[in-house]
Amino acid sequence: MYIYIDADACPVVGIAEQIAKKYHISVILICDLNHALKSSYSHVITVETGRDAVDFELLKRCRKGDIVITQDYGLAAMILGKEAYPIHQSGMWYTNENIDQMLMTRHLNQKMRKRKHIKGPKKRSNEMDRQFEEGLVNLIEHIGAASLSET
């Protein structure tokens, strides 16, 4: 199992790396040339700048059972199709049961923002970081328990 991170402007890279170290899971950060990153723990893959370039690289690399951290609902839907585990930077798991509703909500929010009826996302808080940490730990433990029950 790997943890892949859609790392362009991702605010939870450090938290994910700390948790991955604890569970001895390799982390792969994927970013474009505009967001070149360095890490002492993770393997960093930098791709050309372009619409969805990072998403395509993530899809190419991710396998069944991997974890993918992304805030992109469309990418999350495709990751679910690969039987991997996408998780939002809020700590919320994307599942086959909630992805359709989330995609519809994203669509409606985009329409509202174009009409200037709603604002963008809230500023990140310590509570949001705690929720992400809890969600990622729970997901790792869930995957571990599921793999034990398959044997």
PyRosetta script that sets phi, psi and omega in degrees:
from pyrosetta import init, pose_from_sequence

init()
pose = pose_from_sequence("MYIYIDADACPVVGIAEQIAKKYHISVILICDLNHALKSSYSHVITVETGRDAVDFELLKRCRKGDIVITQDYGLAAMILGKEAYPIHQSGMWYTNENIDQMLMTRHLNQKMRKRKHIKGPKKRSNEMDRQFEEGLVNLIEHIGAASLSET")
pose.set_psi(1, 140.0)
pose.set_omega(1, 173.8)
pose.set_phi(2, -122.5)
pose.set_psi(2, 156.1)
pose.set_omega(2, 166.9)
pose.set_phi(3, -107.7)
pose.set_psi(3, 118.8)
pose.set_omega(3, 175.1)
pose.set_phi(4, -101.4)
pose.set_psi(4, 139.5)
pose.set_omega(4, 179.0)
pose.set_phi(5, -123.8)
pose.set_psi(5, 124.2)
pose.set_omega(5, 170.6)
pose.set_phi(6, -72.0)
pose.set_psi(6, 88.3)
pose.set_omega(6, -160.6)
pose.set_phi(7, -89.0)
pose.set_psi(7, -1.6)
pose.set_omega(7, 177.1)
pose.set_phi(8, -63.1)
pose.set_psi(8, 108.7)
pose.set_omega(8, 178.3)
pose.set_phi(9, 58.9)
pose.set_psi(9, 31.4)
pose.set_omega(9, 179.1)
pose.set_phi(10, -82.5)
pose.set_psi(10, 122.9)
pose.set_omega(10, -175.6)
pose.set_phi(11, -82.7)
pose.set_psi(11, -1.8)
pose.set_omega(11, -174.0)
pose.set_phi(12, -115.2)
pose.set_psi(12, 17.2)
pose.set_omega(12, -178.8)
pose.set_phi(13, -58.0)
pose.set_psi(13, -49.5)
pose.set_omega(13, -178.6)
pose.set_phi(14, -59.9)
pose.set_psi(14, -43.4)
pose.set_omega(14, 178.9)
pose.set_phi(15, -63.0)
pose.set_psi(15, -45.9)
pose.set_omega(15, -179.3)
pose.set_phi(16, -61.7)
pose.set_psi(16, -40.9)
pose.set_omega(16, 179.6)
pose.set_phi(17, -64.6)
pose.set_psi(17, -41.5)
pose.set_omega(17, 178.9)
pose.set_phi(18, -60.3)
pose.set_psi(18, -44.8)
pose.set_omega(18, -179.9)
pose.set_phi(19, -67.4)
pose.set_psi(19, -42.1)
pose.set_omega(19, 179.3)
pose.set_phi(20, -60.3)
pose.set_psi(20, -41.1)
pose.set_omega(20, 177.5)
pose.set_phi(21, -58.9)
pose.set_psi(21, -45.2)
pose.set_omega(21, -178.3)
pose.set_phi(22, -59.7)
pose.set_psi(22, -37.5)
pose.set_omega(22, -177.4)
pose.set_phi(23, -98.2)
pose.set_psi(23, 4.8)
pose.set_omega(23, 179.2)
pose.set_phi(24, 57.0)
pose.set_psi(24, 49.0)
pose.set_omega(24, 179.2)
pose.set_phi(25, -113.1)
pose.set_psi(25, 133.3)
pose.set_omega(25, 176.9)
pose.set_phi(26, -73.6)
pose.set_psi(26, 143.7)
pose.set_omega(26, 179.6)
pose.set_phi(27, -119.2)
pose.set_psi(27, 137.0)
pose.set_omega(27, 175.8)
pose.set_phi(28, -122.1)
pose.set_psi(28, 118.4)
pose.set_omega(28, 176.7)
pose.set_phi(29, -94.2)
pose.set_psi(29, 129.6)
pose.set_omega(29, 176.9)
pose.set_phi(30, -119.6)
pose.set_psi(30, 124.0)
pose.set_omega(30, -178.8)
pose.set_phi(31, -141.5)
pose.set_psi(31, 168.2)
pose.set_omega(31, 176.0)
pose.set_phi(32, -99.7)
pose.set_psi(32, 175.4)
pose.set_omega(32, -175.5)
pose.set_phi(33, -59.4)
pose.set_psi(33, -25.3)
pose.set_omega(33, 178.8)
pose.set_phi(34, -74.9)
pose.set_psi(34, -15.8)
pose.set_omega(34, -176.5)
pose.set_phi(35, -126.3)
pose.set_psi(35, 36.1)
pose.set_omega(35, -176.3)
pose.set_phi(36, -51.6)
pose.set_psi(36, 128.4)
pose.set_omega(36, -175.7)
pose.set_phi(37, -119.3)
pose.set_psi(37, 160.7)
pose.set_omega(37, 171.7)
pose.set_phi(38, -131.6)
pose.set_psi(38, 148.7)
pose.set_omega(38, 179.6)
pose.set_phi(39, -151.0)
pose.set_psi(39, 141.4)
pose.set_omega(39, 176.2)
pose.set_phi(40, -84.6)
pose.set_psi(40, -13.5)
pose.set_omega(40, -179.1)
pose.set_phi(41, -110.8)
pose.set_psi(41, -45.7)
pose.set_omega(41, -172.2)
pose.set_phi(42, -87.0)
pose.set_psi(42, 154.4)
pose.set_omega(42, 168.7)
pose.set_phi(43, -85.5)
pose.set_psi(43, 129.7)
pose.set_omega(43, -177.2)
pose.set_phi(44, -107.4)
pose.set_psi(44, 129.0)
pose.set_omega(44, 174.7)
pose.set_phi(45, -115.8)
pose.set_psi(45, 124.0)
pose.set_omega(45, 179.4)
pose.set_phi(46, -110.4)
pose.set_psi(46, 128.0)
pose.set_omega(46, -179.2)
pose.set_phi(47, -113.0)
pose.set_psi(47, 165.2)
pose.set_omega(47, 176.9)
pose.set_phi(48, -58.1)
pose.set_psi(48, 152.6)
pose.set_omega(48, 175.9)
pose.set_phi(49, -74.7)
pose.set_psi(49, 135.2)
pose.set_omega(49, 178.2)
pose.set_phi(50, 170.4)
pose.set_psi(50, 156.0)
pose.set_omega(50, -178.9)
pose.set_phi(51, -57.1)
pose.set_psi(51, 121.9)
pose.set_omega(51, 176.1)
pose.set_phi(52, 66.0)
pose.set_psi(52, 14.2)
pose.set_omega(52, -179.8)
pose.set_phi(53, -60.3)
pose.set_psi(53, -43.1)
pose.set_omega(53, 178.9)
pose.set_phi(54, -65.5)
pose.set_psi(54, -42.6)
pose.set_omega(54, 179.8)
pose.set_phi(55, -59.2)
pose.set_psi(55, -44.9)
pose.set_omega(55, -179.6)
pose.set_phi(56, -63.9)
pose.set_psi(56, -38.3)
pose.set_omega(56, 178.9)
pose.set_phi(57, -66.9)
pose.set_psi(57, -41.9)
pose.set_omega(57, 176.4)
pose.set_phi(58, -59.9)
pose.set_psi(58, -46.4)
pose.set_omega(58, -180.0)
pose.set_phi(59, -62.1)
pose.set_psi(59, -38.1)
pose.set_omega(59, -179.5)
pose.set_phi(60, -66.0)
pose.set_psi(60, -37.3)
pose.set_omega(60, -172.8)
pose.set_phi(61, -90.3)
pose.set_psi(61, -33.8)
pose.set_omega(61, -172.6)
pose.set_phi(62, -69.7)
pose.set_psi(62, 144.3)
pose.set_omega(62, -178.5)
pose.set_phi(63, -127.6)
pose.set_psi(63, 168.0)
pose.set_omega(63, 177.0)
pose.set_phi(64, -51.3)
pose.set_psi(64, 131.1)
pose.set_omega(64, 176.9)
pose.set_phi(65, 91.3)
pose.set_psi(65, -11.5)
pose.set_omega(65, 177.5)
pose.set_phi(66, -74.8)
pose.set_psi(66, 160.6)
pose.set_omega(66, 174.6)
pose.set_phi(67, -106.8)
pose.set_psi(67, 136.9)
pose.set_omega(67, 177.4)
pose.set_phi(68, -126.7)
pose.set_psi(68, 122.5)
pose.set_omega(68, 177.7)
pose.set_phi(69, -96.8)
pose.set_psi(69, 117.8)
pose.set_omega(69, -179.2)
pose.set_phi(70, -155.0)
pose.set_psi(70, 152.4)
pose.set_omega(70, 172.1)
pose.set_phi(71, -102.3)
pose.set_psi(71, 3.8)
pose.set_omega(71, -177.8)
pose.set_phi(72, -88.8)
pose.set_psi(72, 107.8)
pose.set_omega(72, -177.2)
pose.set_phi(73, -63.2)
pose.set_psi(73, -38.1)
pose.set_omega(73, 179.0)
pose.set_phi(74, -63.1)
pose.set_psi(74, -44.6)
pose.set_omega(74, 176.2)
pose.set_phi(75, -62.4)
pose.set_psi(75, -42.2)
pose.set_omega(75, 179.5)
pose.set_phi(76, -58.5)
pose.set_psi(76, -40.5)
pose.set_omega(76, 179.1)
pose.set_phi(77, -61.6)
pose.set_psi(77, -41.3)
pose.set_omega(77, 179.5)
pose.set_phi(78, -71.0)
pose.set_psi(78, -33.9)
pose.set_omega(78, 177.2)
pose.set_phi(79, -64.9)
pose.set_psi(79, -40.7)
pose.set_omega(79, 176.6)
pose.set_phi(80, -58.6)
pose.set_psi(80, -37.4)
pose.set_omega(80, 178.1)
pose.set_phi(81, -63.2)
pose.set_psi(81, -21.4)
pose.set_omega(81, 178.2)
pose.set_phi(82, -92.9)
pose.set_psi(82, 6.0)
pose.set_omega(82, -178.3)
pose.set_phi(83, 60.9)
pose.set_psi(83, 35.4)
pose.set_omega(83, 173.0)
pose.set_phi(84, -103.9)
pose.set_psi(84, -179.7)
pose.set_omega(84, -172.4)
pose.set_phi(85, -119.5)
pose.set_psi(85, 94.6)
pose.set_omega(85, 176.2)
pose.set_phi(86, -80.6)
pose.set_psi(86, 143.3)
pose.set_omega(86, 178.0)
pose.set_phi(87, -137.2)
pose.set_psi(87, 139.3)
pose.set_omega(87, 179.9)
pose.set_phi(88, -81.0)
pose.set_psi(88, 157.3)
pose.set_omega(88, 178.4)
pose.set_phi(89, -67.2)
pose.set_psi(89, -5.3)
pose.set_omega(89, 173.2)
pose.set_phi(90, -86.1)
pose.set_psi(90, -10.6)
pose.set_omega(90, -176.8)
pose.set_phi(91, 97.7)
pose.set_psi(91, -4.5)
pose.set_omega(91, -179.9)
pose.set_phi(92, -77.5)
pose.set_psi(92, 133.1)
pose.set_omega(92, 176.7)
pose.set_phi(93, -82.4)
pose.set_psi(93, 135.3)
pose.set_omega(93, 169.2)
pose.set_phi(94, -84.0)
pose.set_psi(94, 134.0)
pose.set_omega(94, 179.4)
pose.set_phi(95, -134.5)
pose.set_psi(95, 166.4)
pose.set_omega(95, 175.5)
pose.set_phi(96, -62.3)
pose.set_psi(96, -24.6)
pose.set_omega(96, -178.6)
pose.set_phi(97, -80.9)
pose.set_psi(97, -25.5)
pose.set_omega(97, -176.0)
pose.set_phi(98, -113.2)
pose.set_psi(98, -8.4)
pose.set_omega(98, -171.5)
pose.set_phi(99, -67.1)
pose.set_psi(99, -38.9)
pose.set_omega(99, -179.5)
pose.set_phi(100, -62.1)
pose.set_psi(100, -44.3)
pose.set_omega(100, 178.4)
pose.set_phi(101, -63.1)
pose.set_psi(101, -39.5)
pose.set_omega(101, -179.6)
pose.set_phi(102, -67.0)
pose.set_psi(102, -40.0)
pose.set_omega(102, 177.7)
pose.set_phi(103, -64.4)
pose.set_psi(103, -39.9)
pose.set_omega(103, 178.2)
pose.set_phi(104, -66.1)
pose.set_psi(104, -43.6)
pose.set_omega(104, 178.2)
pose.set_phi(105, -61.3)
pose.set_psi(105, -42.4)
pose.set_omega(105, 177.7)
pose.set_phi(106, -59.3)
pose.set_psi(106, -44.8)
pose.set_omega(106, -179.9)
pose.set_phi(107, -59.7)
pose.set_psi(107, -47.5)
pose.set_omega(107, -179.7)
pose.set_phi(108, -65.0)
pose.set_psi(108, -39.0)
pose.set_omega(108, 178.4)
pose.set_phi(109, -65.6)
pose.set_psi(109, -37.5)
pose.set_omega(109, 177.0)
pose.set_phi(110, -62.6)
pose.set_psi(110, -41.9)
pose.set_omega(110, 178.4)
pose.set_phi(111, -63.3)
pose.set_psi(111, -42.1)
pose.set_omega(111, -179.6)
pose.set_phi(112, -65.6)
pose.set_psi(112, -41.5)
pose.set_omega(112, 179.3)
pose.set_phi(113, -63.4)
pose.set_psi(113, -37.4)
pose.set_omega(113, 178.0)
pose.set_phi(114, -62.7)
pose.set_psi(114, -33.2)
pose.set_omega(114, 178.5)
pose.set_phi(115, -88.1)
pose.set_psi(115, -0.5)
pose.set_omega(115, 177.4)
pose.set_phi(116, 64.5)
pose.set_psi(116, 35.7)
pose.set_omega(116, 178.0)
pose.set_phi(117, -94.2)
pose.set_psi(117, -19.3)
pose.set_omega(117, 178.9)
pose.set_phi(118, -137.0)
pose.set_psi(118, 159.6)
pose.set_omega(118, 179.8)
pose.set_phi(119, -93.0)
pose.set_psi(119, 172.0)
pose.set_omega(119, 176.4)
pose.set_phi(120, -74.2)
pose.set_psi(120, -166.7)
pose.set_omega(120, -176.1)
pose.set_phi(121, -66.5)
pose.set_psi(121, 156.5)
pose.set_omega(121, 178.1)
pose.set_phi(122, -72.5)
pose.set_psi(122, 158.3)
pose.set_omega(122, 174.9)
pose.set_phi(123, -64.9)
pose.set_psi(123, 139.7)
pose.set_omega(123, -177.6)
pose.set_phi(124, -65.8)
pose.set_psi(124, 137.6)
pose.set_omega(124, -178.5)
pose.set_phi(125, -120.2)
pose.set_psi(125, 167.7)
pose.set_omega(125, 175.3)
pose.set_phi(126, -61.8)
pose.set_psi(126, -35.5)
pose.set_omega(126, 178.6)
pose.set_phi(127, -63.4)
pose.set_psi(127, -39.6)
pose.set_omega(127, 177.9)
pose.set_phi(128, -63.3)
pose.set_psi(128, -40.5)
pose.set_omega(128, 177.3)
pose.set_phi(129, -62.3)
pose.set_psi(129, -43.1)
pose.set_omega(129, 179.2)
pose.set_phi(130, -62.5)
pose.set_psi(130, -41.3)
pose.set_omega(130, 179.0)
pose.set_phi(131, -64.6)
pose.set_psi(131, -40.2)
pose.set_omega(131, 177.3)
pose.set_phi(132, -63.0)
pose.set_psi(132, -46.9)
pose.set_omega(132, -179.5)
pose.set_phi(133, -57.2)
pose.set_psi(133, -47.0)
pose.set_omega(133, 179.3)
pose.set_phi(134, -62.2)
pose.set_psi(134, -43.9)
pose.set_omega(134, -179.7)
pose.set_phi(135, -63.8)
pose.set_psi(135, -41.3)
pose.set_omega(135, -179.5)
pose.set_phi(136, -69.2)
pose.set_psi(136, -43.9)
pose.set_omega(136, 177.3)
pose.set_phi(137, -60.1)
pose.set_psi(137, -46.2)
pose.set_omega(137, 179.1)
pose.set_phi(138, -61.4)
pose.set_psi(138, -38.6)
pose.set_omega(138, 179.1)
pose.set_phi(139, -66.3)
pose.set_psi(139, -45.4)
pose.set_omega(139, 178.8)
pose.set_phi(140, -59.6)
pose.set_psi(140, -44.3)
pose.set_omega(140, -179.9)
pose.set_phi(141, -68.6)
pose.set_psi(141, -35.2)
pose.set_omega(141, 175.9)
pose.set_phi(142, -63.2)
pose.set_psi(142, -45.8)
pose.set_omega(142, 179.6)
pose.set_phi(143, -63.4)
pose.set_psi(143, -42.6)
pose.set_omega(143, 178.3)
pose.set_phi(144, -61.2)
pose.set_psi(144, -42.7)
pose.set_omega(144, 179.0)
pose.set_phi(145, -67.1)
pose.set_psi(145, -39.4)
pose.set_omega(145, 179.9)
pose.set_phi(146, -65.9)
pose.set_psi(146, -40.0)
pose.set_omega(146, -179.5)
pose.set_phi(147, -69.4)
pose.set_psi(147, -31.3)
pose.set_omega(147, 176.0)
pose.set_phi(148, -68.7)
pose.set_psi(148, -35.3)
pose.set_omega(148, -178.8)
pose.set_phi(149, -74.9)
pose.set_psi(149, -19.0)
pose.set_omega(149, 178.3)
pose.set_phi(150, -77.4)
pose.set_psi(150, -17.8)
pose.set_omega(150, -177.7)
pose.set_phi(151, -90.0)
pose.dump_pdb("model.pdb")
